[in-house]
C-alpha cells in the first residue's frame, strides 16, 4: 500500500516519513510532496493509495487537491491533517468522500491508527471486488459445463459447500489444509468462499476444519492405537503445542487427560 504525504512544511513531512513505522500500519512505500502542484505530478506518475494531506497550504490547498483527484477519477483514500477545527473544512471534506480528518498536533501512534483503519477499508473494498469477480467467473464456468453436459439445472451455493465439505473431509489429515488452498482448488476468492460456507454451515471453513480434526483426534485417542503426538500428526498438526491448545479449548481437558478418562489403553 502506498501513501503520499502532502505538506508545505518540508521538515514536518520529511520527519514524519523517516520516523513513523509505516509497515506497522500496512504501508509499504511513502512519498512526499510540498505543494499541490508537485502532489498532482506525483499522483499522475505513481500509483497512490492514500493521501495524508495538510489542508492549509500556500496557493491551492488540500481541499483543492482532493477536488482535482475526484474530478480525474483517481481512486484513493484521503486523510486530512489540519490545526484548525473549521466546520466548513470538515463539511467539504465529507462532500468529497473524505472520511478521515485529524486535528494537529497529533501523536504518530494516533495518526497510525487512522491510517491502519483506512488500509483495512481499502483492502476490504478490493477483496469485495475480487470475490465478486471470482464468484461470477466460477458460476459462469459451472453453468457452461452444465449446459455442455445436458444439465439445465443451475449451480447453487449449497452444492459448492457440499463439494468443499467433501474435499475437507478427504484432506483433513493434511497440514496445509486451509481456506486459501481450498479456495484455490475451487477457483474462488477465499473471502467469497468463506462467506458462502458460513451462510450454509453457520461456521467458517477454519472453524469447521478444527471441529472435524478434534472429533477425529478424540476418536483416535479413545482407540488407543497411537500416542498423543502421533494423533496430533494424523489430524494435520505439525506442532504439538498447537494441537494441545486446540484440543484443550475444545474438550476443556488435555489430550492425556482425555485418554486417561476415555481411552481403552494407556500407551501414551
N, C-alpha and C positions, 0 to 999 in steps of 0.2 A: 504494500500500500504506500502511495507517495503523498507527500504533503508539501505545500508551498507556504512559507511564512512571508507575509507582505506587511512591511512596517518601514516607515521613513526614518525611524531611529535605528540606524545601522548597528549600533553597539548592542541594543536590545535584541534585534533579530539574530545577529551572529552569536551572541552569548547563549540565547535560547537554543539555537541549532546545535551548539557544541555541548551544552551542559545537560540538556534533557535526555533521559534514557528512552529514546524513541521506540526501540524494539520492544520495550515492556508494554507499550500501548498499541502494538500492531503496525508500526510504521517502519518501512524498510529503507526509504530514501527521503531526505529532506532538502528542499531548495529554498532559496531566499530571493526576494525582490524588494527594492527600497522605494518604489513608487508604482503607480498603477500602470504606467506605460511599459516598464520592464516586466511587470507581472503578466500583462497581456502577451508579451513576447514569449515569456516562459511557458505560459499555458498553450500557446499556439504550437510550440515546438516540443513539448513534453507532456506525457500522459499524467495529469494531476488528478488525484482522487479527492483531496481535501484542501481547502483554503483555510489558513489560520491568519486572519486579516484584521489589521487595525482599521478603524473607521475613519478617524480624523487624520488626514494627510494633506500636504500642500497640493494644490491643483485638484485633480479628481480624487475623491475619497473612496473608501472601501465599498460603500453602497453603489457608487457608480461602476466600480469594477464588477460587482455581482450582477448588476443590471446588464452589463456587457456579456458576462458569462451566460446568463439566461437567454439573452437575445440571440446568441450564437449557438445555442443548443448544446453547450458543454455540460456533460453530466458529472457534476461534482458536488460534494457537500461543502458548506461554508460554516466556519466558526468565527464570529466577530469578537474582537477584543476592543474594549473602549474604557476610558476612565470616567466617562460621563453617562449617567443613567437617564438618558433622554428618551422619553416615551416615543417621540417621533422616529428616532432611530430604530427602536425595537419594532415599531409598527411597520416600517418599511422593510426591515429585515424579514419579518414574518411574511409579508406580501411577496417577497422574493424566494420563499420556501427555505429560509434560513431558520433552523430550529434552535440554534445554539448561540448564546450571547453571554460573554464573560466580562464581568467588570474587573478592571485592573486597578491597583496591582493584585495579582493572584499568584498563589504558590504553584510551582511547576507540577506538584502532585495533583492539584485541583484541575489544572489545565489538562494534565494527562488523563484524568478520569473522563473528562468530557470527550477528549479525542478517542479514547477507547470505546466509549459508547457509540460514537459516530462510525468508527471502524466496524463495530459489530452490526450496526444498522446497514452499512453498505454491503457487508458480507451476506447478511440475511436477504437483502434485496436481490443480490446477484445469485445466491443459491436458489431463491424462489424462481427466478427466470430460468435457471438451468434445469431444475427438476421438472418445471412445466414443459420445457423443450424435450427433455429425455422422455418424459411420460407420453407426450404427443407422438414422438417418433416410434416408441415401443408399441403403442396402441395401433398406429398405422401399419406397422410391420406385422403385428399379430393378426389384424383384420385381413391384411392382404394374404397371409398364409392360409387363414381360414377359408377365404374365398377360393384360393387355388386348390384346396383340399375338399372343396364342396361343402364346407361347413358355413352356413349362413348366420349362425348364432354369433353375436358379438362377444368379444372377450370382456370379462368382468373383473373388477378388483379382487373379489373373493377367490377367483381362480388363480390369480397371481399369488395371493397369500398362501393358498393351498400348495402351490408349487414351491414357494420359498420355504414353507414349513417342512415339506418333504426333503428338500435339499439340506436344511439344517439337521434334520434327524439322521440323514445319511453321512453327514460330515461332522457330527457332534464331537468326535474324538480329535479333530484336527485343531492344533493350537492357533492357527491363523484364521480360524473361522470368526469373521466379524462383519459388521454392516457393510463396510466398504467393499470387501471381497465378494460378498453375496450380491450387492448391487451391481458390481462389475459383471458378474456372471449372467445377470438378467438384463443388462444394458439399461439400468435405471440410475438416476441420481440417488445417492444414499438417503438424502433428506426426504425425497418424494417416496421412496420405498418404505422408509420407516413410518411415515405418516399413514400410508395406506395400511400397513401391517398393524399399527397401533389401533387404527379405527376398527379393524376386523377382530383383533385379538384382545383389545384393551390392555395391551402391554407392548413395550418396544421390542425390537428384534434382539437387542443386547440382553434385556431382562429375560426374554424367552429362552435364549441360549443358556444363560446362567441357571434358570429354573430347571431346564432339561438336564443339564450337566450335574446339578446337585441331586436330582432324582436318580440318575444313573449311578452317581457316586454312592448314594445311600444303599442302593441295591447291591453294588459290588462289595461294600463294607459288610453288609449283612451276610453275604455268601461266604466271606472269609477266605477266599482263594488268593487274595492279593493284600499286601500290606498297604498302609495309607499313602506312602509315597508312590507306589505303583498305581494305586487308584487315581491319584491326582494326575498322573501322566496319561492314564487311559481315558480320562474325561477332558483332556485337552489343556491341562495346566502345566506349563514348563517350570514355573516357580512354585514350590510347595507352599510358601508363605501366602501367596495369592489364593491358592486353593483353601488353605486353612481358614483364612479370614472370611472367605465367601461361604464356606460350609458352616462356620460358627454363626455367621449372620443369618443363615437360612434356618438352621435347626437349633440355635441357641446353645449348642454344646459342641465340643471339638470332635474331630473325626475319631480320635482314640476313644473318647468317652462314648461316642455313638457305637463303636464296636463293642465296648465293654457292656453296653446296655442291650444292644440288639443283635450282635454278631453271633454266628453259630460257632466260630472258632476264635482263638485268641492269638493267631500268628501275626502279630503286628511288628 
